[in-house]
Amino acid sequence: MNASEIAAAVSQPDLIPLIRHFLCDQLPPVSNSSSTATSPLPLPFFNKPLLVYTSAVATFYSPSDLCGTQGMHRERIHAVPSWRRGPGHYDCIFVNIDPIPKAMCSLDIAHIWSFFSFRFHGEFYPCALVHWYSRIGDSPDEDTGMWRVCQDHNADGSPSAAVLHLDSLIHAAHLMGNISYQRDYHQSTHLTYSNLTMSTSSLIIIASKLHSSYSAGLAAT
């Protein structure tokens, strides 16, 4: 598939510019004597085909939960337009934003909208299209002991989005809406974020353990 087709499928019209910004961060800087330290770097031209995946697999070590083999766990992170012939299943994930571990303060939360990969200048790039969430406050909620987050938006009201390398993803994050939500049943017994209709003022609470070691890889299904 080309990027324009995927952009239409996931309602993300700026997908190609997002990929170009991603490549600008990934590629080594190009020396240009005409540019200045304050001028933005030119974005690389992109017209490569994309290979789309419906899930990624995260493998991580959880010393606080030994139900796996010596604490090792494996989970599948979904980005599926239709789950079991029902509504879509789009998981949320922890994103590593700081190489120095600082518990939750070194992580961000994002909502997966698509997994895809492509080759550019001979390099393979496994990626995820995400919508960002921001932490509310610098500490967990006093009543629940959980962190609260809310969705980020651009100036025009559209969700704040980005294309990320799969290496920056850790594992799934379980988000719970506050008590003021409307349920859209769709005759489905599987409750995901996509079939919760949240008000714009809703807070989301993270209810997932943090783990000390992780790796992730794309898995086509």
C-alpha positions as protocol buffer text, in pm:
chain_id: "A"
residue {
  index: 1
  type: MET
  ca { x: 0 y: 0 z: 0 }
}
residue {
  index: 2
  type: ASN
  ca { x: 109 y: 357 z: -48 }
}
residue {
  index: 3
  type: ALA
  ca { x: 106 y: 613 z: 231 }
}
residue {
  index: 4
  type: SER
  ca { x: -193 y: 801 z: 87 }
}
residue {
  index: 5
  type: GLU
  ca { x: -411 y: 488 z: 102 }
}
residue {
  index: 6
  type: ILE
  ca { x: -316 y: 424 z: 465 }
}
residue {
  index: 7
  type: ALA
  ca { x: -371 y: 790 z: 551 }
}
residue {
  index: 8
  type: ALA
  ca { x: -726 y: 766 z: 417 }
}
residue {
  index: 9
  type: ALA
  ca { x: -790 y: 435 z: 595 }
}
residue {
  index: 10
  type: VAL
  ca { x: -689 y: 570 z: 938 }
}
residue {
  index: 11
  type: SER
  ca { x: -819 y: 927 z: 882 }
}
residue {
  index: 12
  type: GLN
  ca { x: -471 y: 1075 z: 919 }
}
residue {
  index: 13
  type: PRO
  ca { x: -431 y: 1313 z: 621 }
}
residue {
  index: 14
  type: ASP
  ca { x: -87 y: 1433 z: 734 }
}
residue {
  index: 15
  type: LEU
  ca { x: 65 y: 1082 z: 748 }
}
residue {
  index: 16
  type: ILE
  ca { x: 325 y: 1156 z: 479 }
}
residue {
  index: 17
  type: PRO
  ca { x: 453 y: 1472 z: 654 }
}
residue {
  index: 18
  type: LEU
  ca { x: 467 y: 1273 z: 980 }
}
residue {
  index: 19
  type: ILE
  ca { x: 679 y: 1006 z: 808 }
}
residue {
  index: 20
  type: ARG
  ca { x: 907 y: 1276 z: 668 }
}
residue {
  index: 21
  type: HIS
  ca { x: 953 y: 1427 z: 1016 }
}
residue {
  index: 22
  type: PHE
  ca { x: 1027 y: 1077 z: 1149 }
}
residue {
  index: 23
  type: LEU
  ca { x: 1294 y: 1024 z: 883 }
}
residue {
  index: 24
  type: CYS
  ca { x: 1445 y: 1363 z: 956 }
}
residue {
  index: 25
  type: ASP
  ca { x: 1501 y: 1246 z: 1316 }
}
residue {
  index: 26
  type: GLN
  ca { x: 1631 y: 904 z: 1209 }
}
residue {
  index: 27
  type: LEU
  ca { x: 1873 y: 1000 z: 932 }
}
residue {
  index: 28
  type: PRO
  ca { x: 2219 y: 1146 z: 1004 }
}
residue {
  index: 29
  type: PRO
  ca { x: 2233 y: 1525 z: 966 }
}
residue {
  index: 30
  type: VAL
  ca { x: 2329 y: 1654 z: 623 }
}
residue {
  index: 31
  type: SER
  ca { x: 2594 y: 1922 z: 616 }
}
residue {
  index: 32
  type: ASN
  ca { x: 2471 y: 2233 z: 436 }
}
residue {
  index: 33
  type: SER
  ca { x: 2684 y: 2546 z: 436 }
}
residue {
  index: 34
  type: SER
  ca { x: 2385 y: 2761 z: 341 }
}
residue {
  index: 35
  type: SER
  ca { x: 2185 y: 2659 z: 649 }
}
residue {
  index: 36
  type: THR
  ca { x: 2218 y: 2814 z: 992 }
}
residue {
  index: 37
  type: ALA
  ca { x: 2201 y: 2665 z: 1338 }
}
residue {
  index: 38
  type: THR
  ca { x: 1848 y: 2802 z: 1381 }
}
residue {
  index: 39
  type: SER
  ca { x: 1709 y: 2707 z: 1039 }
}
residue {
  index: 40
  type: PRO
  ca { x: 1498 y: 2389 z: 1021 }
}
residue {
  index: 41
  type: LEU
  ca { x: 1645 y: 2085 z: 848 }
}
residue {
  index: 42
  type: PRO
  ca { x: 1492 y: 2001 z: 509 }
}
residue {
  index: 43
  type: LEU
  ca { x: 1251 y: 1710 z: 525 }
}
residue {
  index: 44
  type: PRO
  ca { x: 1343 y: 1412 z: 303 }
}
residue {
  index: 45
  type: PHE
  ca { x: 1117 y: 1334 z: 11 }
}
residue {
  index: 46
  type: PHE
  ca { x: 915 y: 1016 z: 69 }
}
residue {
  index: 47
  type: ASN
  ca { x: 717 y: 806 z: -178 }
}
residue {
  index: 48
  type: LYS
  ca { x: 797 y: 449 z: -71 }
}
residue {
  index: 49
  type: PRO
  ca { x: 536 y: 170 z: -38 }
}
residue {
  index: 50
  type: LEU
  ca { x: 435 y: 67 z: 312 }
}
residue {
  index: 51
  type: LEU
  ca { x: 377 y: -281 z: 451 }
}
residue {
  index: 52
  type: VAL
  ca { x: 94 y: -273 z: 705 }
}
residue {
  index: 53
  type: TYR
  ca { x: 71 y: -498 z: 1012 }
}
residue {
  index: 54
  type: THR
  ca { x: -223 y: -557 z: 1244 }
}
residue {
  index: 55
  type: SER
  ca { x: -15 y: -615 z: 1557 }
}
residue {
  index: 56
  type: ALA
  ca { x: 325 y: -602 z: 1721 }
}
residue {
  index: 57
  type: VAL
  ca { x: 468 y: -834 z: 1985 }
}
residue {
  index: 58
  type: ALA
  ca { x: 637 y: -700 z: 2298 }
}
residue {
  index: 59
  type: THR
  ca { x: 863 y: -922 z: 2510 }
}
residue {
  index: 60
  type: PHE
  ca { x: 960 y: -791 z: 2852 }
}
residue {
  index: 61
  type: TYR
  ca { x: 1088 y: -893 z: 3194 }
}
residue {
  index: 62
  type: SER
  ca { x: 864 y: -831 z: 3493 }
}
residue {
  index: 63
  type: PRO
  ca { x: 1040 y: -906 z: 3823 }
}
residue {
  index: 64
  type: SER
  ca { x: 725 y: -820 z: 4019 }
}
residue {
  index: 65
  type: ASP
  ca { x: 512 y: -1073 z: 3829 }
}
residue {
  index: 66
  type: LEU
  ca { x: 665 y: -1422 z: 3807 }
}
residue {
  index: 67
  type: CYS
  ca { x: 369 y: -1594 z: 3645 }
}
residue {
  index: 68
  type: GLY
  ca { x: 571 y: -1617 z: 3322 }
}
residue {
  index: 69
  type: THR
  ca { x: 895 y: -1810 z: 3269 }
}
residue {
  index: 70
  type: GLN
  ca { x: 1129 y: -1654 z: 3526 }
}
residue {
  index: 71
  type: GLY
  ca { x: 932 y: -1330 z: 3497 }
}
residue {
  index: 72
  type: MET
  ca { x: 944 y: -1310 z: 3115 }
}
residue {
  index: 73
  type: HIS
  ca { x: 624 y: -1205 z: 2940 }
}
residue {
  index: 74
  type: ARG
  ca { x: 507 y: -1173 z: 2582 }
}
residue {
  index: 75
  type: GLU
  ca { x: 205 y: -975 z: 2473 }
}
residue {
  index: 76
  type: ARG
  ca { x: 49 y: -872 z: 2144 }
}
residue {
  index: 77
  type: ILE
  ca { x: -32 y: -505 z: 2080 }
}
residue {
  index: 78
  type: HIS
  ca { x: -317 y: -460 z: 1833 }
}
residue {
  index: 79
  type: ALA
  ca { x: -412 y: -211 z: 1564 }
}
residue {
  index: 80
  type: VAL
  ca { x: -702 y: -393 z: 1400 }
}
residue {
  index: 81
  type: PRO
  ca { x: -985 y: -220 z: 1205 }
}
residue {
  index: 82
  type: SER
  ca { x: -1230 y: -495 z: 1307 }
}
residue {
  index: 83
  type: TRP
  ca { x: -1189 y: -727 z: 1606 }
}
residue {
  index: 84
  type: ARG
  ca { x: -1383 y: -1054 z: 1588 }
}
residue {
  index: 85
  type: ARG
  ca { x: -1620 y: -906 z: 1327 }
}
residue {
  index: 86
  type: GLY
  ca { x: -1692 y: -614 z: 1559 }
}
residue {
  index: 87
  type: PRO
  ca { x: -1546 y: -267 z: 1612 }
}
residue {
  index: 88
  type: GLY
  ca { x: -1175 y: -196 z: 1586 }
}
residue {
  index: 89
  type: HIS
  ca { x: -918 y: -290 z: 1850 }
}
residue {
  index: 90
  type: TYR
  ca { x: -650 y: -20 z: 1891 }
}
residue {
  index: 91
  type: ASP
  ca { x: -432 y: -58 z: 2200 }
}
residue {
  index: 92
  type: CYS
  ca { x: -248 y: 205 z: 2400 }
}
residue {
  index: 93
  type: ILE
  ca { x: 122 y: 175 z: 2478 }
}
residue {
  index: 94
  type: PHE
  ca { x: 406 y: 308 z: 2692 }
}
residue {
  index: 95
  type: VAL
  ca { x: 667 y: 502 z: 2490 }
}
residue {
  index: 96
  type: ASN
  ca { x: 1025 y: 539 z: 2612 }
}
residue {
  index: 97
  type: ILE
  ca { x: 1120 y: 908 z: 2589 }
}
residue {
  index: 98
  type: ASP
  ca { x: 1423 y: 916 z: 2821 }
}
residue {
  index: 99
  type: PRO
  ca { x: 1720 y: 675 z: 2812 }
}
residue {
  index: 100
  type: ILE
  ca { x: 1768 y: 727 z: 3188 }
}
residue {
  index: 101
  type: PRO
  ca { x: 1496 y: 530 z: 3373 }
}
residue {
  index: 102
  type: LYS
  ca { x: 1286 y: 757 z: 3593 }
}
residue {
  index: 103
  type: ALA
  ca { x: 981 y: 535 z: 3637 }
}
residue {
  index: 104
  type: MET
  ca { x: 672 y: 699 z: 3487 }
}
residue {
  index: 105
  type: CYS
  ca { x: 849 y: 1032 z: 3429 }
}
residue {
  index: 106
  type: SER
  ca { x: 1063 y: 872 z: 3156 }
}
residue {
  index: 107
  type: LEU
  ca { x: 757 y: 738 z: 2971 }
}
residue {
  index: 108
  type: ASP
  ca { x: 477 y: 881 z: 2761 }
}
residue {
  index: 109
  type: ILE
  ca { x: 143 y: 727 z: 2667 }
}
residue {
  index: 110
  type: ALA
  ca { x: 19 y: 691 z: 2311 }
}
residue {
  index: 111
  type: HIS
  ca { x: -275 y: 532 z: 2129 }
}
residue {
  index: 112
  type: ILE
  ca { x: -175 y: 306 z: 1839 }
}
residue {
  index: 113
  type: TRP
  ca { x: -353 y: 368 z: 1508 }
}
residue {
  index: 114
  type: SER
  ca { x: -139 y: 168 z: 1268 }
}
residue {
  index: 115
  type: PHE
  ca { x: 171 y: -48 z: 1246 }
}
residue {
  index: 116
  type: PHE
  ca { x: 369 y: -36 z: 922 }
}
residue {
  index: 117
  type: SER
  ca { x: 721 y: -71 z: 785 }
}
residue {
  index: 118
  type: PHE
  ca { x: 917 y: 52 z: 484 }
}
residue {
  index: 119
  type: ARG
  ca { x: 1268 y: 70 z: 342 }
}
residue {
  index: 120
  type: PHE
  ca { x: 1442 y: 401 z: 286 }
}
residue {
  index: 121
  type: HIS
  ca { x: 1796 y: 439 z: 152 }
}
residue {
  index: 122
  type: GLY
  ca { x: 1855 y: 69 z: 220 }
}
residue {
  index: 123
  type: GLU
  ca { x: 1744 y: 82 z: 584 }
}
residue {
  index: 124
  type: PHE
  ca { x: 1443 y: -102 z: 727 }
}
residue {
  index: 125
  type: TYR
  ca { x: 1210 y: 106 z: 947 }
}
residue {
  index: 126
  type: PRO
  ca { x: 937 y: -65 z: 1156 }
}
residue {
  index: 127
  type: CYS
  ca { x: 700 y: 210 z: 1270 }
}
residue {
  index: 128
  type: ALA
  ca { x: 381 y: 294 z: 1452 }
}
residue {
  index: 129
  type: LEU
  ca { x: 139 y: 580 z: 1393 }
}
residue {
  index: 130
  type: VAL
  ca { x: 25 y: 706 z: 1733 }
}
residue {
  index: 131
  type: HIS
  ca { x: -188 y: 973 z: 1896 }
}
residue {
  index: 132
  type: TRP
  ca { x: -29 y: 1129 z: 2204 }
}
residue {
  index: 133
  type: TYR
  ca { x: -150 y: 1158 z: 2564 }
}
residue {
  index: 134
  type: SER
  ca { x: 3 y: 1377 z: 2835 }
}
residue {
  index: 135
  type: ARG
  ca { x: 38 y: 1309 z: 3206 }
}
residue {
  index: 136
  type: ILE
  ca { x: -169 y: 1526 z: 3438 }
}
residue {
  index: 137
  type: GLY
  ca { x: 61 y: 1635 z: 3717 }
}
residue {
  index: 138
  type: ASP
  ca { x: 398 y: 1503 z: 3826 }
}
residue {
  index: 139
  type: SER
  ca { x: 272 y: 1230 z: 4057 }
}
residue {
  index: 140
  type: PRO
  ca { x: -1 y: 961 z: 4069 }
}
residue {
  index: 141
  type: ASP
  ca { x: -354 y: 1043 z: 4175 }
}
residue {
  index: 142
  type: GLU
  ca { x: -381 y: 1059 z: 4555 }
}
residue {
  index: 143
  type: ASP
  ca { x: -706 y: 860 z: 4570 }
}
residue {
  index: 144
  type: THR
  ca { x: -623 y: 576 z: 4329 }
}
residue {
  index: 145
  type: GLY
  ca { x: -243 y: 568 z: 4323 }
}
residue {
  index: 146
  type: MET
  ca { x: -260 y: 566 z: 3942 }
}
residue {
  index: 147
  type: TRP
  ca { x: -136 y: 817 z: 3690 }
}
residue {
  index: 148
  type: ARG
  ca { x: -388 y: 1031 z: 3501 }
}
residue {
  index: 149
  type: VAL
  ca { x: -350 y: 1135 z: 3138 }
}
residue {
  index: 150
  type: CYS
  ca { x: -550 y: 1326 z: 2878 }
}
residue {
  index: 151
  type: GLN
  ca { x: -536 y: 1329 z: 2499 }
}
residue {
  index: 152
  type: ASP
  ca { x: -323 y: 1593 z: 2326 }
}
residue {
  index: 153
  type: HIS
  ca { x: -472 y: 1805 z: 2048 }
}
residue {
  index: 154
  type: ASN
  ca { x: -340 y: 2043 z: 1787 }
}
residue {
  index: 155
  type: ALA
  ca { x: -456 y: 2402 z: 1754 }
}
residue {
  index: 156
  type: ASP
  ca { x: -725 y: 2295 z: 1505 }
}
residue {
  index: 157
  type: GLY
  ca { x: -862 y: 2036 z: 1749 }
}
residue {
  index: 158
  type: SER
  ca { x: -721 y: 1731 z: 1569 }
}
residue {
  index: 159
  type: PRO
  ca { x: -533 y: 1469 z: 1776 }
}
residue {
  index: 160
  type: SER
  ca { x: -160 y: 1526 z: 1816 }
}
residue {
  index: 161
  type: ALA
  ca { x: 2 y: 1246 z: 1614 }
}
residue {
  index: 162
  type: ALA
  ca { x: 348 y: 1112 z: 1539 }
}
residue {
  index: 163
  type: VAL
  ca { x: 526 y: 828 z: 1364 }
}
residue {
  index: 164
  type: LEU
  ca { x: 755 y: 638 z: 1604 }
}
residue {
  index: 165
  type: HIS
  ca { x: 1020 y: 371 z: 1560 }
}
residue {
  index: 166
  type: LEU
  ca { x: 909 y: 41 z: 1709 }
}
residue {
  index: 167
  type: ASP
  ca { x: 1220 y: 36 z: 1930 }
}
residue {
  index: 168
  type: SER
  ca { x: 1075 y: 322 z: 2136 }
}
residue {
  index: 169
  type: LEU
  ca { x: 765 y: 120 z: 2234 }
}
residue {
  index: 170
  type: ILE
  ca { x: 769 y: -78 z: 2559 }
}
residue {
  index: 171
  type: HIS
  ca { x: 442 y: -265 z: 2611 }
}
residue {
  index: 172
  type: ALA
  ca { x: 69 y: -210 z: 2631 }
}
residue {
  index: 173
  type: ALA
  ca { x: -85 y: 39 z: 2873 }
}
residue {
  index: 174
  type: HIS
  ca { x: -432 y: -23 z: 3010 }
}
residue {
  index: 175
  type: LEU
  ca { x: -637 y: 299 z: 3022 }
}
residue {
  index: 176
  type: MET
  ca { x: -962 y: 339 z: 3211 }
}
residue {
  index: 177
  type: GLY
  ca { x: -1205 y: 622 z: 3153 }
}
residue {
  index: 178
  type: ASN
  ca { x: -1348 y: 821 z: 3439 }
}
residue {
  index: 179
  type: ILE
  ca { x: -1698 y: 746 z: 3557 }
}
residue {
  index: 180
  type: SER
  ca { x: -1868 y: 991 z: 3319 }
}
residue {
  index: 181
  type: TYR
  ca { x: -1864 y: 803 z: 2990 }
}
residue {
  index: 182
  type: GLN
  ca { x: -2114 y: 664 z: 2743 }
}
residue {
  index: 183
  type: ARG
  ca { x: -2088 y: 304 z: 2632 }
}
residue {
  index: 184
  type: ASP
  ca { x: -2135 y: 217 z: 2266 }
}
residue {
  index: 185
  type: TYR
  ca { x: -2204 y: -156 z: 2275 }
}
residue {
  index: 186
  type: HIS
  ca { x: -2188 y: -257 z: 1906 }
}
residue {
  index: 187
  type: GLN
  ca { x: -2299 y: -605 z: 2021 }
}
residue {
  index: 188
  type: SER
  ca { x: -1939 y: -666 z: 2133 }
}
residue {
  index: 189
  type: THR
  ca { x: -1818 y: -816 z: 2458 }
}
residue {
  index: 190
  type: HIS
  ca { x: -1464 y: -687 z: 2410 }
}
residue {
  index: 191
  type: LEU
  ca { x: -1426 y: -344 z: 2567 }
}
residue {
  index: 192
  type: THR
  ca { x: -1155 y: -130 z: 2410 }
}
residue {
  index: 193
  type: TYR
  ca { x: -1088 y: 240 z: 2397 }
}
residue {
  index: 194
  type: SER
  ca { x: -1242 y: 254 z: 2051 }
}
residue {
  index: 195
  type: ASN
  ca { x: -1590 y: 169 z: 2182 }
}
residue {
  index: 196
  type: LEU
  ca { x: -1585 y: 414 z: 2471 }
}
residue {
  index: 197
  type: THR
  ca { x: -1725 y: 756 z: 2385 }
}
residue {
  index: 198
  type: MET
  ca { x: -1535 y: 998 z: 2610 }
}
residue {
  index: 199
  type: SER
  ca { x: -1622 y: 1357 z: 2679 }
}
residue {
  index: 200
  type: THR
  ca { x: -1344 y: 1606 z: 2601 }
}
residue {
  index: 201
  type: SER
  ca { x: -1291 y: 1670 z: 2972 }
}
residue {
  index: 202
  type: SER
  ca { x: -1253 y: 1303 z: 3061 }
}
residue {
  index: 203
  type: LEU
  ca { x: -943 y: 1185 z: 3240 }
}
residue {
  index: 204
  type: ILE
  ca { x: -782 y: 852 z: 3162 }
}
residue {
  index: 205
  type: ILE
  ca { x: -613 y: 654 z: 3437 }
}
residue {
  index: 206
  type: ILE
  ca { x: -319 y: 429 z: 3365 }
}
residue {
  index: 207
  type: ALA
  ca { x: -361 y: 91 z: 3533 }
}
residue {
  index: 208
  type: SER
  ca { x: -58 y: -101 z: 3419 }
}
residue {
  index: 209
  type: LYS
  ca { x: 260 y: -213 z: 3594 }
}
residue {
  index: 210
  type: LEU
  ca { x: 597 y: -79 z: 3481 }
}
residue {
  index: 211
  type: HIS
  ca { x: 867 y: -328 z: 3391 }
}
residue {
  index: 212
  type: SER
  ca { x: 1243 y: -299 z: 3404 }
}
residue {
  index: 213
  type: SER
  ca { x: 1339 y: -467 z: 3077 }
}
residue {
  index: 214
  type: TYR
  ca { x: 1174 y: -481 z: 2738 }
}
residue {
  index: 215
  type: SER
  ca { x: 1206 y: -545 z: 2365 }
}
residue {
  index: 216
  type: ALA
  ca { x: 953 y: -530 z: 2083 }
}
residue {
  index: 217
  type: GLY
  ca { x: 922 y: -658 z: 1729 }
}
residue {
  index: 218
  type: LEU
  ca { x: 667 y: -644 z: 1450 }
}
residue {
  index: 219
  type: ALA
  ca { x: 450 y: -950 z: 1393 }
}
residue {
  index: 220
  type: ALA
  ca { x: 228 y: -978 z: 1088 }
}
residue {
  index: 221
  type: THR
  ca { x: -110 y: -1141 z: 1150 }
}
